[in-house]
Amino acid sequence: MKARRWIGVTLMAVRWAAPWGCSASGTPPSATLPAAPTASAAGAEARHQLPLASPRLAHYLDVDGIVMQVDDITLVEARGHQWAEALGRQLQRALRDRLANRLPDTRVMLDEPGSREAQALRLALEIDRFQGRHDGLAVIGGRFRLYAPDGSLLAMHSLDVETVLAADGYPALVRALGRGWDSVAERARRSH
């Protein structure tokens, strides 16, 4: 079964890397991470504020196409399956929404330059891996840091999340990455 899944994922990666075939002149499909369940965001009555810095992505992830790792050392950017929006912006917004659901007494917001709250903690992420892998897993790796209002480091944790794809193909990979991002949000919540 494992060998079959590996063959299926490898063939999927080769298809992703190949030109879009007959519809090469058309617009390739684009994807967004699955949305978090909606919850009422904390308003002015929130006891805490948590600005989220825009994640720093590894250079190979800061591209339009979804990245697939086809063996232990080879990474391929999909030409036919792309992110609908810059990955860093999606990750920042998706983490905001997921943390807002998990931290009802905290106003979680996007950290915009020059708009820093004097009394707010700040969460910063570095993402080194956010890709499909040849063995049928979606992998997320990196680290996050929680800073005090004065800029001192309160906590730093590594991220190493692996999520099994429910099926072969691009939609299953994006959904698995979304489930993995849910795990990242839960780990960040526990550090808050």
Beta strands, then each sheet from edge to edge (+ up, - down):
strand 1: 30-31
strand 2: 48-52
strand 3: 56-57
strand 4: 65-69
strand 5: 75-83
strand 6: 106-110
strand 7: 122-133
strand 8: 137-147
strand 9: 153-164
sheet 1: 1+ 5+ 4- 7- 3-
sheet 2: 1+ 5+ 4- 7- 8+ 9-
sheet 3: 2+ 6+
end
